[in-house]
């Protein structure tokens, strides 16, 4: 069975000790998702990076409860331009900035025999995975997010996403449906009947005013064939006999 669980690696604990001693805030710089499996002979607390990094994740803003910081690590298939190929999430890490400007893996999580598949991004939906994280760093400490946390969208975020991303896609798909409907010869029967009636009345006017009739003018329509014998096909829509 593969290892399962979360830990603060040795380098992460050392970083926490340094920033507490210097009374400096902790700067979380990035979240990473990976597909690597931590070997049984390696203690996760000795890791300094993911076994197999794949894609950058995100998080919400940390909250405090005593000396423990709580946050939710998240991966969404629409992050960073959209995921082109799906992958198995088997591990994730939270990284922070050391005092010398380098990065240290502050938190490591491994899903062991319970990996989660993330599908490639498409317009039909967004695949999302979330993992709660708790880091004990000392009461009263401060944590700064050094990247844009996107785990939870505000009302303004949703409005912007809907307007910028979803609305253009909706309009394109709606136009396709409209074009298909308009090209259907059976569509808009009321309009087609109205056009046919207007054509018939226009033809009658042309006959009346463009034809030199010296006797009694008359017209013949085929709204009904009662009492008549004709050869051909009665077109009931256009009120005529087709031969």
C-alpha positions, 0 to 999 in steps of 0.5 A: 500500500502506498503512503497516504497522508499529509506532513510538514517536511523537515525544511518546512518546520525549519522555515517556520522556526526561522520566521517565528524567531525573526517575527516575520510573516510567512509568504506562501508562494505557490501550490503545486499538484503532482502525479508522483508516488512517494516510495515506501522507503522514503519518509515524506517529511524528508522531501523538498519537492513533489515526486512528479510535479504537473500543474500549479494549483491555488487556494483560498485566503488562510484563516486562523484558529489559535496557532494553526492556519487553515486553508483549502488547496484547490485545483481546477481544470480551467486554471492557467489557460485550461488543462490540455490533458487530464492527469491523476492527482497523487500528491500536492505541495504548498511552497513558501518563501525562505528568508533568503528568497528561495522556496521551501516546500512547507506542506506535502500531501500524498493521496497514496492508493486513492488518487483523483483524476482531473479531466482536461478543460472544456466548455461543458464544465470545470473539474475541481478538486479541493483538499483542506490544509492545516499548518501550525506556525505559532499563535499570532503569526501572519501568512501572506499569499504571494500569488492570486488565490482563486479557490473561491470566486466572489460575486464580482469574479463570477460576473466577470467570468460569465461576461468575458468567458461564458457569454461569448460561448453562449452567443456562438452556440445560440447563433448555430441553433438559430442558423440551423433553425432558419435553414429548416424548410419546415420552420416558421410555417406561419411566416411562410403561409403569410408570404404565400398569401402576399405572393398570391395577392400580388399576382392578382394585382399584377393580373388586374392592372397589367392585363388588358381585360375588355370583358368581365374580369374574374379570378380562379383560386383553388382553396377547395376542389369541391365539384371540380375534376382536375388533373395534377396535385392540389397544393393546399398551402399555396392554393393551386394545382401543380402539374 
